[in-house]
Each structure stands twice: as structure tokens, then as C-alpha cells.
Amino acid sequence: MADNKKDFLTTDDEFLMLREINANPRVTQRDLSTRMGLSLGKVNFLLKALIEKGLIKAENFKNSRNKMAYLYFLTPKGIEQKAEITYHFLKRKMAEYEKLRHEIRELEKEVDLPELTVFDR
């Protein structure tokens, strides 16, 4: 796995950016900004951090008129980190889901409504 603490993904934004890049290596910084709801500056900062951690590489498009256009791709280390973090992200989201599910059931009792079957489908 990672050699030291700086190699680990530290934010959900880093994880989500890896997912976006993995899905579309030709994504632009502007596209990432829009899709992730982040400023262009934050996207640039995150990309640099992921490159520094060795999780992604950036290369210029060879056939692009725009010489500032980059192709981003996950390195083997990035793929490994993405898989591990996906597992932990899913575990955390499932715990949040269960907590919300319990909270909804408690609120239903407070207002004396029959339990909804939304979660039972």
C-alpha cells in the first residue's frame, strides 16, 4: 500500500476526483469543477496533490489544438488506492444510511405515523 501518510487520500474530494478521472480521462479541469461543485482553483489544487502522491499522471493531448489540454489517468498506485478507499467510502455511507434509517423510524413514532415501506423495498 502507500509508503507514508502523505500518500493516502485525505478527503472525499480526492476520492471523488479519482472516480471522475477513472470514468473519463479526457475530463477538463472546468468539467471537474462543474461535476464536483468545486472551484477551478480547488480542482487544480487537488489535481496537483494527486499527482504529487503518485495517484494520477497528466499528459498533454497529442492531437489537441489546445496545448493546455491534458489527459489524466490513474497510476497503478492510484487504482489500488481507489479500490481501497471505495470500500471504506461504501462502509461509511452504509453506516450513515443505517443511522438515517433509524432516525426516520424514531421520527415516525413521534408523529404517530405508520412506518413507511421506503426502506423495505
Long-range contacts (C-beta under 8 A, 24 or more apart in sequence): 1-80, 1-81, 1-84, 2-77, 2-81, 6-53, 7-53, 7-54, 7-77, 7-81, 8-53, 8-81, 9-53, 9-55, 9-81, 9-85, 11-46, 12-89, 13-38, 13-42, 13-46, 14-46, 14-49, 14-50, 15-82, 15-85, 15-86, 15-89, 17-43, 17-46, 17-47, 17-50, 18-50, 18-55, 18-56, 18-74, 18-78, 18-81, 18-82, 18-85, 19-82, 21-56, 21-72, 21-73, 21-74, 22-74, 22-79, 22-82, 25-71, 25-72, 25-73, 26-61, 26-71, 27-72, 28-69, 28-70, 47-72, 50-78, 53-77, 54-78, 55-81, 55-82
